[in-house]
Amino acid sequence: MSESILGVIPATFPRRIGFERLGLYVTSRRIIIAHESRKGLGALALTPLLGRYSGSTDESAKDLGKRAGSSKAQAKSPENVLAAHKDNFALSFEELVSVELREKSGETNITILTREDKFQFTLDMGLTEAVGLLSPLLGTKLVT
């Protein structure tokens, strides 16, 4: 059976200044963490003045979210997603110890624990939608 992208979970990761927008590409075998864009202090400072034109988190996430279920996102191959940025990487389902999804103060957070690393992201997707995508693939490794 060939590997295919089943969906994309838009996420953000805080930096010292600004944040990085990521896509968690869920395939039939793994989760690919793909770098989408980086927003710095300038974009954050201009948000009140310029709104979506400054590259605010909300609009960036919505753009990725629109692509998440699109045939365009699903038409990409996992290999192309990995090759698109030097820092993209994959976590096979076998490597995962647990994936925890929590909703707090209107935000959905994900913690991915492997045998060697821990990754934490804020999702730009609702808890129910994320659970729906991950639950059939992860089974008891998914904690909510």
C-alpha positions in Angstrom: 0.0 0.0 0.0 1.4 3.4 -1.0 1.7 6.2 1.6 -0.7 9.1 1.2 -1.4 12.3 3.0 -4.7 12.0 4.8 -4.8 15.6 6.2 -2.8 18.6 7.4 -3.0 20.1 10.9 -2.0 23.7 10.8 0.1 24.6 13.9 2.4 27.3 15.3 5.6 27.1 17.3 6.7 30.1 19.4 10.2 31.6 18.8 12.1 34.1 20.9 10.7 36.8 18.6 7.6 35.9 16.7 6.5 32.4 15.7 6.9 29.7 13.1 4.0 28.3 11.2 4.1 24.6 10.6 2.0 21.9 8.9 1.6 18.6 10.6 1.1 16.3 7.6 -0.6 13.2 8.7 0.0 10.2 6.4 -1.0 6.6 6.6 2.4 5.8 8.3 3.7 8.9 10.0 3.4 12.6 10.9 5.6 14.9 8.8 6.5 18.2 10.5 6.8 20.8 7.7 8.0 24.4 8.0 5.5 26.7 6.3 6.7 30.2 7.2 8.3 32.3 10.0 6.8 35.5 11.3 9.1 37.9 13.2 8.6 40.9 15.4 7.8 43.2 12.5 4.8 41.2 11.4 3.5 41.0 15.0 4.0 44.8 15.5 2.1 45.7 12.3 -0.8 43.4 13.0 -3.0 46.1 14.7 -2.3 48.6 11.9 -2.4 46.4 8.9 -4.4 43.4 10.0 -4.2 40.4 7.7 -1.7 42.1 5.4 1.0 42.0 8.1 0.9 38.2 8.1 -0.9 37.7 11.4 -1.2 34.2 12.9 -4.9 33.9 12.3 -4.8 34.6 8.6 -1.7 32.4 8.1 -3.4 29.5 9.9 -6.6 30.0 7.9 -4.7 29.8 4.6 -3.0 26.5 5.7 -6.3 25.3 7.1 -8.0 25.8 3.7 -5.3 23.7 2.1 -5.5 21.1 4.8 -8.5 19.3 3.4 -8.0 20.3 -0.2 -7.1 17.9 -2.9 -4.0 20.1 -3.5 -2.6 19.1 0.0 -3.6 15.5 -0.5 -2.0 15.4 -4.0 1.4 16.2 -2.5 3.5 13.2 -1.9 5.1 12.7 1.6 8.5 12.8 -0.1 7.8 16.2 -1.7 6.7 17.6 1.7 9.9 16.3 3.3 12.1 17.7 0.5 10.4 21.2 0.5 12.5 22.5 3.5 15.8 21.3 4.9 14.4 21.2 8.5 11.3 19.2 7.6 11.2 15.8 9.3 9.0 12.8 9.9 7.9 10.8 13.0 6.8 7.3 12.2 3.9 6.0 14.3 6.2 3.3 15.7 8.5 6.0 17.1 5.6 7.7 19.0 5.1 7.0 22.7 2.1 9.3 23.0 0.3 12.2 21.4 -1.6 14.4 23.8 -4.3 16.9 22.6 -5.5 19.4 25.1 -7.9 22.3 24.8 -7.3 25.3 27.2 -8.5 28.8 27.0 -9.8 28.3 23.4 -6.5 26.9 22.2 -5.8 23.4 21.2 -2.3 22.2 22.0 -0.5 19.0 21.0 2.4 17.3 22.7 4.1 14.6 20.7 6.4 12.4 22.8 8.8 10.0 21.1 11.4 7.8 22.7 14.0 10.6 22.3 12.2 13.9 21.9 9.2 16.0 23.0 7.5 18.4 20.6 4.8 21.0 21.6 2.7 23.0 19.2 -0.4 25.2 19.3 -2.9 23.9 16.7 -5.0 26.2 14.4 -7.6 23.4 14.3 -10.3 22.4 16.8 -9.8 19.6 19.2 -12.6 17.5 17.7 -11.3 17.8 14.2 -7.7 16.9 15.3 -8.9 13.9 17.3 -11.0 12.7 14.3 -7.9 12.7 12.0 -5.5 11.2 14.5 -7.6 8.7 16.5 -8.0 6.0 13.8 -4.3 6.0 13.2 -2.9 6.3 16.7 -5.4 4.3 18.8 -4.3 4.2 22.4 -1.2 6.4 21.8 -3.6 9.4 21.5 -4.5 11.0 24.8 -7.2 13.6 25.1 
